Amino acid sequence: MTVANLRKRLDAVLAFLEPYWEWVNCHMVNFLTDNTWETFVPAALQKEVVDASQLAACIETIFWSKDVQKSSLEYPECYKFVKLTQQHSLHSFDDILLTLDKFREINNIETYNHLNVKEFMSFKKKHEVEMTVNLLYGLLKSEPKDDVFIIDAGDGKGYLSSRLALEYGYKVLGIDSNQSNTESALERNRKLQKAWLSLKARAELGGLEPTSKKEKLKRTKGITPSKTASNYKTTSRFITNDLVFSHLLKEHFPDANCASSSICLTGLHTCGNLASTCLRVYHSQPECKFLCNIGCCYHLIKEMYSNRESFANMEIMNQQTEPGFPMSQYLQEKQIQLGRNARMLAAQSLERVLAAKQMPSPSLFYRALLEAAIREADLHFKENIQIGKIKNYHSFEEYATECLKKYPFLPIKTERVKYIQQKYQHSCRHLELFYMLRLCFSPVLETVILLDRLLYLYELNYTQSYLIPLFDPIISPRHYAIISIKK
């Protein structure tokens, strides 16, 4: 893989997206008021589905049954559209994406069995932690344990960091901007540490511990509860490029030789800008020899060239001194911008929706109907209403009634609610197919974000940088890991 190859791929994806930027940045709330079906869906595709039965059959054929022959014959335009989005998604880029097995082969990393500890975390978190721990242990196995520190950025409740300290005896510093998360991580670690020996014994009885006695002894020698307690530290800080990790490690591990040690900077679902900050810190601090980053929450990324940004947490927004997109010099020169709605779309999971055959919630259509009712009553109503979750409704009339209880100032005439529903009753199926077609852009937009990050590393000559699908995408939708090793 080369810089030129990454740029070529990005150019192709961006060229594909060029006609669709307004579509991916539209809001489903305005589906009816902005006439988005006619505005954004290609005319040839619209002609394939002219009534409710065709719309339903198209969804069933294209997305649920995945009958290629039937799809291409009965709905050729829709099939072609979906196929194009797949071709411009990361999972189709065999020249860039590296499987976990191939990564291990290239870097001479052995596979091994690991403890199957089910307690103290959800099924999803267990899957993520075990896969990440497995990867990090293989990555660091050849390094003397006393010469390595692991920094867990966005430590949260310490799921990953406490496991690395307990099972393998690494010195780990968890950093999280939220003080309550830091306190929860310490409390969770105390409980986990107390139960660790019995949990470990139970996992071994399950036959998942390495069968080699020598390997068992090697992994557990010298690792005692008291030692693991001193191995895992936490601190509440907002990570910026100015935060010097070596100073922070010396502060929390005063007896360790931090000056001559290597740092592995990891992060399991680093939120928003934290992912890009980790890449910048990895570059700027020579002690950072290893990077393993799995990002998430793309909607919280601060863009360099987008002026239409809004964040619920203004405190975090103000602390983000540098933009998180674009990172690469190449996309900066092109002044590429995504937009907040596009980034929110990038964080949605097409895989989960397809696996569950999950149609959008009725509330999505009801919210669009509510917006139509508002605009009909007052065309110039300017207030931006965040309705949020509404409970206890079985029809649009009940939904509208609950909304009016929550926001009594809405200019909705109750006697017109039933009329609005009847007026747009045939639009529900259009919204469902529109939702599915728009969702197909999700992996394409994520591809732009992740390739930009990988290109940033390659532009800085970190040629041992990799993009790996680490998790099962249905269990954990944000499943791509960026790995980098300094020579």
WOGI-V294385 format. One record per residue. RES is the residue in one letter. PHI is phi in degrees with one decimal (999 if undefined). D_CENTER is the distance of its C-alpha to the mean C-alpha in whole Angstrom. Layout:
# WOGI-V294385
res;phi;d_center
RES;PHI;D_CENTER
RES;PHI;D_CENTER
This chain:
# WOGI-V294385
res;phi;d_center
M;999;24
T;-132.5;25
V;-58.0;24
A;-61.4;26
N;-65.2;24
L;-64.0;21
R;-63.9;23
K;-62.0;24
R;-63.7;21
L;-61.6;19
D;-59.4;23
A;-65.8;23
V;-66.2;19
L;-66.4;20
A;-65.1;24
F;-64.5;22
L;-75.2;20
E;-49.1;23
P;-76.8;25
Y;-112.3;22
W;-60.5;21
E;-67.2;22
W;-63.4;21
V;-70.1;17
N;-103.7;18
C;-74.2;21
H;-115.1;20
M;-62.7;21
V;-57.0;23
N;-95.9;26
F;-56.7;26
L;-86.2;29
T;-68.3;31
D;-100.0;29
N;53.7;30
T;-67.8;27
W;-60.5;28
E;-70.6;31
T;-74.3;29
F;-108.2;26
V;-73.5;27
P;-52.6;29
A;-58.4;33
A;-63.9;33
L;-71.4;30
Q;-59.3;32
K;-67.5;35
E;-75.3;34
V;-132.9;33
V;-99.8;36
D;-139.0;36
A;-60.9;34
S;-66.0;35
Q;-69.1;34
L;-62.3;30
A;-64.8;30
A;-65.9;31
C;-64.3;29
I;-60.7;26
E;-61.2;27
T;-73.6;28
I;-76.0;25
F;-104.1;22
W;-91.8;24
S;-78.4;27
K;55.0;26
D;-80.9;29
V;-60.4;29
Q;-63.8;33
K;-66.1;33
S;-61.0;30
S;-69.9;32
L;-86.2;35
E;-87.6;35
Y;-133.3;32
P;-61.2;32
E;-69.9;30
C;-67.5;27
Y;-61.0;27
K;-64.1;27
F;-62.0;24
V;-62.7;22
K;-63.1;23
L;-64.8;22
T;-64.4;19
Q;-66.0;18
Q;-67.5;20
H;-105.4;18
S;-107.6;15
L;-56.9;14
H;-65.4;15
S;-95.1;18
F;-94.4;19
D;-65.4;21
D;-80.0;22
I;-116.7;19
L;-72.8;17
L;-117.3;18
T;-70.6;18
L;-62.1;19
D;-64.4;22
K;-67.2;23
F;-59.8;21
R;-64.1;24
E;-64.6;26
I;-62.5;26
N;-101.0;26
N;55.3;28
I;-105.3;26
E;-77.6;28
T;-89.2;26
Y;-155.3;27
N;-83.1;27
H;-130.7;25
L;-64.3;26
N;-104.4;24
V;-93.5;24
K;-95.3;23
E;-80.4;24
F;70.2;22
M;-161.7;19
S;-73.2;17
F;-61.0;17
K;-61.4;13
K;-65.8;14
K;-59.4;17
H;-61.0;15
E;-65.3;12
V;-65.3;15
E;-65.9;18
M;-66.5;16
T;-71.7;15
V;-60.0;18
N;-57.9;20
L;-64.5;19
L;-66.0;19
Y;-62.7;23
G;-64.6;24
L;-66.6;23
L;-102.6;25
K;-59.1;28
S;-80.1;30
E;-89.0;30
P;-57.6;32
K;-59.2;31
D;-71.9;33
D;-101.1;31
V;-125.0;28
F;-116.9;26
I;-109.6;22
I;-109.9;20
D;-100.6;17
A;-80.9;15
G;71.2;14
D;-59.8;16
G;60.1;15
K;-91.6;18
G;77.7;18
Y;-58.5;17
L;-76.6;17
S;-65.4;19
S;-66.1;22
R;-67.8;22
L;-64.0;22
A;-73.8;25
L;-74.2;27
E;-78.5;27
Y;-119.5;27
G;74.4;29
Y;-74.5;27
K;-82.9;27
V;-125.7;24
L;-114.8;23
G;-93.2;20
I;-118.3;19
D;-142.6;18
S;-74.8;19
N;-97.0;19
Q;-60.4;23
S;-66.1;23
N;-63.5;20
T;-62.8;22
E;-66.0;25
S;-64.4;23
A;-63.6;22
L;-65.6;25
E;-65.1;27
R;-62.5;24
N;-63.8;25
R;-62.1;29
K;-67.0;29
L;-64.8;27
Q;-61.7;29
K;-63.8;32
A;-96.3;31
W;-59.4;30
L;-60.8;33
S;-71.8;34
L;-64.3;30
K;-64.7;31
A;-63.1;34
R;-65.6;33
A;-65.4;30
E;-64.2;33
L;-65.6;35
G;-75.6;32
G;80.2;33
L;-101.9;29
E;-79.0;31
P;-52.1;32
T;-75.6;35
S;-73.1;37
K;-63.9;39
K;-63.1;38
E;-67.2;35
K;-59.5;35
L;-63.5;37
K;-62.7;35
R;-79.1;32
T;-109.3;34
K;-62.4;37
G;77.9;37
I;-98.4;34
T;-118.5;35
P;-54.1;34
S;-67.3;35
K;-71.1;34
T;-66.8;30
A;-62.2;31
S;-81.2;32
N;-79.4;29
Y;-107.7;26
K;-124.7;26
T;-132.9;24
T;-149.4;24
S;-100.4;23
R;-143.7;22
F;-95.1;20
I;-73.8;19
T;-129.2;20
N;-64.7;22
D;-86.8;25
L;-78.1;24
V;-85.0;26
F;-64.0;25
S;-62.6;29
H;-68.0;30
L;-66.4;28
L;-65.9;28
K;-62.5;32
E;-66.5;32
H;-98.1;30
F;-126.4;32
P;-62.8;35
D;-88.9;37
A;-88.5;35
N;-88.5;35
C;-71.9;32
A;-61.7;34
S;-102.0;34
S;-95.2;31
S;-99.6;28
I;-113.3;24
C;-104.3;21
L;-95.5;18
T;-125.1;15
G;-166.6;12
L;-97.7;10
H;64.9;7
T;-71.6;8
C;-84.2;8
G;55.7;9
N;-68.5;12
L;-59.8;12
A;-61.8;10
S;-69.0;13
T;-61.6;16
C;-60.6;15
L;-64.7;16
R;-68.9;19
V;-65.5;20
Y;-56.0;20
H;-73.2;22
S;-80.3;25
Q;-112.0;26
P;-57.5;28
E;-67.6;27
C;-75.0;24
K;-99.2;24
F;-133.4;21
L;-132.9;17
C;-139.5;14
N;-126.4;11
I;-118.3;8
G;-89.6;5
C;-159.7;3
C;50.0;5
Y;-61.8;7
H;-66.0;10
L;-94.0;11
I;-72.0;11
K;-91.7;15
E;-92.4;17
M;-75.1;20
Y;-115.7;22
S;-105.7;20
N;-98.7;23
R;-106.6;21
E;-102.0;19
S;-146.4;19
F;-124.9;17
A;-66.6;18
N;-98.7;19
M;-67.2;21
E;-62.1;22
I;-67.3;18
M;-57.8;19
N;-69.7;22
Q;-80.8;21
Q;-80.6;19
T;-75.2;22
E;-118.8;20
P;-69.0;18
G;-98.1;14
F;-153.2;15
P;-80.8;17
M;-95.2;17
S;-71.0;20
Q;-61.4;23
Y;-62.8;23
L;-77.1;21
Q;-65.5;22
E;-64.2;26
K;-82.6;25
Q;53.2;23
I;-72.3;20
Q;-130.4;19
L;-100.8;16
G;102.4;16
R;-64.1;15
N;-63.9;15
A;-65.9;14
R;-69.3;10
M;-64.6;10
L;-65.1;11
A;-61.6;8
A;-88.3;6
Q;-81.7;8
S;-109.0;9
L;-65.0;12
E;-59.5;13
R;-65.3;13
V;-62.5;15
L;-67.2;17
A;-65.1;18
A;-91.9;19
K;49.1;21
Q;-99.0;19
M;-80.6;21
P;-60.7;20
S;-61.0;22
P;-55.4;25
S;-62.9;24
L;-66.0;22
F;-70.0;26
Y;-63.1;28
R;-66.1;26
A;-65.6;27
L;-64.1;30
L;-60.4;30
E;-63.4;30
A;-64.1;32
A;-64.9;35
I;-62.8;34
R;-68.4;35
E;-68.1;38
A;-75.5;39
D;-148.9;38
L;-60.8;37
H;-102.3;37
F;-64.5;35
K;-103.5;33
E;-64.9;31
N;-87.4;27
I;-97.6;26
Q;-99.1;23
I;-66.8;25
G;73.7;22
K;-79.3;22
I;-116.2;26
K;-109.6;28
N;61.2;31
Y;-142.2;31
H;-127.6;32
S;-153.1;33
F;-66.2;33
E;-59.7;36
E;-67.8;34
Y;-61.5;31
A;-63.2;33
T;-63.1;35
E;-66.3;32
C;-64.5;31
L;-68.7;34
K;-66.2;35
K;-76.7;32
Y;-130.6;33
P;-65.8;36
F;-83.7;37
L;-62.7;35
P;-81.9;38
I;-105.5;37
K;-90.6;41
T;-57.0;41
E;-69.9;43
R;-97.0;41
V;-62.6;38
K;-64.6;39
Y;-63.0;41
I;-61.0;37
Q;-64.0;36
Q;-67.5;39
K;-62.7;38
Y;-111.2;35
Q;-60.3;35
H;-83.6;34
S;-87.2;31
C;-61.4;29
R;-65.4;29
H;-61.7;28
L;-62.3;25
E;-63.5;24
L;-70.1;24
F;-58.4;23
Y;-58.9;20
M;-67.3;19
L;-64.2;20
R;-65.1;18
L;-63.7;15
C;-63.6;16
F;-76.9;15
S;-53.4;11
P;-67.7;11
V;-69.1;13
L;-67.1;12
E;-63.1;9
T;-60.1;12
V;-61.6;13
I;-64.0;11
L;-74.5;10
L;-67.2;14
D;-61.6;15
R;-67.0;14
L;-66.3;16
L;-62.6;19
Y;-54.8;19
L;-68.0;19
Y;-69.7;22
E;-62.5;24
L;-90.7;24
N;72.7;26
Y;-90.3;23
T;-77.6;24
Q;-93.3;23
S;-120.4;19
Y;-139.4;17
L;-117.2;14
I;-127.1;14
P;-77.0;12
L;-88.9;12
F;-107.5;11
D;-69.5;13
P;-65.9;10
I;-78.3;12
I;-74.0;12
S;-134.7;8
P;-55.9;6
R;-84.9;4
H;-115.5;7
Y;-91.8;8
A;-111.4;10
I;-101.2;12
I;-113.4;16
S;-144.3;19
I;-127.7;22
K;-80.6;25
K;-72.6;28
